[in-house]
Amino acid sequence: MKISHRNDEQSSFASYNWKLSYEENVQLAPLQFEIPETKVPVGHEWDFLGRRVACPVGIAAGPLLNGNWLLSYARLGYDVLTYKTVRSVARASYKMPNLVPVTGKLSQQGDLHAQQQLTDSWAISFGMPSLPPDQWRRDLERTRKLLSAEKVLVVSVVASPMDDWSIDEIADDYAKCARWAIESGADCVEVNLSCPNVCSADGQLYLHPHASEKVVKRVRTAIGNAPLIAKIGYYWPQDIEVGFELLKAVAGTVDALAMTNCITSRIMDPLDSTGLFDGQTRGIGGRSIFGQSVEQVAMFNKWKLPVDSERRMQLIGVGGIAGTEDAKAYWAAGANFVQIATAAILDPSCGPRIGSELSTASSDNRPVT
Ligand SMILES: Cc1cc2nc3c(=O)[nH]c(=O)nc-3n(C[C@H](O)[C@H](O)[C@H](O)COP(=O)(O)O)c2cc1C
């Protein structure tokens, strides 16, 4: 089967079309039963939060907009699949453009440049849209029923605070979504403590360790022993100590930290001198964030050893992975598992291909979980 992104006329599997709106893409989910089922050869099993899986690469929150999208990627061979972030209230997507291809070197002071054609990185601007809870909960129930038992269904959740909400109210809203997700069939919850594209408190929680602690503890109470991941953003050099505080604050409560949820930049456009998105920054995904994300995983891995004495907490590496060598760089940095978002759209077979390459490589090349 040839699989590629939707703009390729020859493709029999069409992934997210960056030229269409989010709502159109929700409707245009591939028909999963038309996709031949692919399995990664079991040469090596990978540990994802206590579950043994054959495919070493999961799908991060983003490309799987609903159950039909999720079931389709399951048939491509992915075993760990994250349902795009949901809320306790319905929320529309930001207007287009939602994905803008970019080039340039990512830095705290610099800007990236918008491109008309696809590149290996893009600015992401959705604002975490969500179906109303009764709809996503029904969709999750149906998805879990149709998904085979060995596949892991992760659901990403976020709070939807009003301006005057206290941290307790925010934590309760996270916990409500997490409980609903588990009741509807999720195997694992990911709390999104970072969205680079929203200004409300939920977008920046990872920079506030004590508030994050309150959230993960409240969620832990709501979901019992179900696996819990905290997804965090990038710490620029001046915030590195905050990262260490965050690790200490959530250790013992979460089972894994996933990083990074994009790195922000302003996006310049030759036709608009203030820059795209009214000059506001947006989260960048894809190749541009690879180096910094790997470095952050290595830093957390070093910190984790003395803090997490029971060595319970896993690290999930996300950011810029597009092939086997990229995944190996994360494992070498200390990641236990890796996930992809951009590559899952640009090259849907990427994860299972990495799995197949590793299962046929000599055992010396295989990372040990
Ligand atoms: C189309 C798209 C939508 C995304 N939506 C979400 C989201 O809803 N929640 C979230 O936590 N991260 C979201 N992300 C961020 C990814 O999960 C990931 O952290 C980031 O893109 C870096 O990985 P990558 O370089 O493989 O894209 C999204 C990414 C993409 C490309």
The ligand as a MOL file (V3000), in Angstrom:
LIG
                    3D

  0  0  0     0  0            999 V3000
M  V30 BEGIN CTAB
M  V30 COUNTS 31 33 0 0 0
M  V30 BEGIN ATOM
M  V30 1 C -1.7100 19.1120 13.8750 0
M  V30 2 C -1.2080 19.1340 15.2840 0
M  V30 3 C -2.1170 19.2970 16.3300 0
M  V30 4 C -1.6720 19.2720 17.6610 0
M  V30 5 N -2.5840 19.3370 18.6670 0
M  V30 6 C -2.1770 19.1180 19.9540 0
M  V30 7 C -3.1320 19.0010 21.0040 0
M  V30 8 O -4.3460 19.0810 20.8000 0
M  V30 9 N -2.6580 18.7940 22.2620 0
M  V30 10 C -1.3120 18.6720 22.5500 0
M  V30 11 O -0.9270 18.4440 23.7030 0
M  V30 12 N -0.3950 18.7800 21.5540 0
M  V30 13 C -0.7960 18.9960 20.2800 0
M  V30 14 N 0.1450 19.0710 19.2720 0
M  V30 15 C 1.5900 19.0190 19.6340 0
M  V30 16 C 2.1710 17.6100 19.4610 0
M  V30 17 O 1.5540 16.6820 20.3420 0
M  V30 18 C 3.6940 17.5830 19.6660 0
M  V30 19 O 3.9920 17.8560 21.0260 0
M  V30 20 C 4.4620 18.5830 18.8070 0
M  V30 21 O 3.8680 18.7400 17.5420 0
M  V30 22 C 5.9190 18.1430 18.6170 0
M  V30 23 O 5.9920 16.9160 17.9450 0
M  V30 24 P 6.3410 16.8130 16.3600 0
M  V30 25 O 7.6190 17.5640 16.1410 0
M  V30 26 O 6.4490 15.3440 16.0760 0
M  V30 27 O 5.1960 17.4570 15.6510 0
M  V30 28 C -0.2840 19.1190 17.9380 0
M  V30 29 C 0.6310 18.9810 16.8740 0
M  V30 30 C 0.1780 18.9840 15.5630 0
M  V30 31 C 1.1860 18.8190 14.4440 0
M  V30 END ATOM
M  V30 BEGIN BOND
M  V30 1 1 1 2
M  V30 2 1 2 3
M  V30 3 2 2 30
M  V30 4 2 3 4
M  V30 5 1 4 5
M  V30 6 1 4 28
M  V30 7 2 5 6
M  V30 8 1 6 7
M  V30 9 1 6 13
M  V30 10 2 7 8
M  V30 11 1 7 9
M  V30 12 1 9 10
M  V30 13 2 10 11
M  V30 14 1 10 12
M  V30 15 2 12 13
M  V30 16 1 13 14
M  V30 17 1 14 15
M  V30 18 1 14 28
M  V30 19 1 15 16
M  V30 20 1 16 17
M  V30 21 1 16 18
M  V30 22 1 18 19
M  V30 23 1 18 20
M  V30 24 1 20 21
M  V30 25 1 20 22
M  V30 26 1 22 23
M  V30 27 1 23 24
M  V30 28 2 24 25
M  V30 29 1 24 26
M  V30 30 1 24 27
M  V30 31 2 28 29
M  V30 32 1 29 30
M  V30 33 1 30 31
M  V30 END BOND
M  V30 END CTAB
M  END
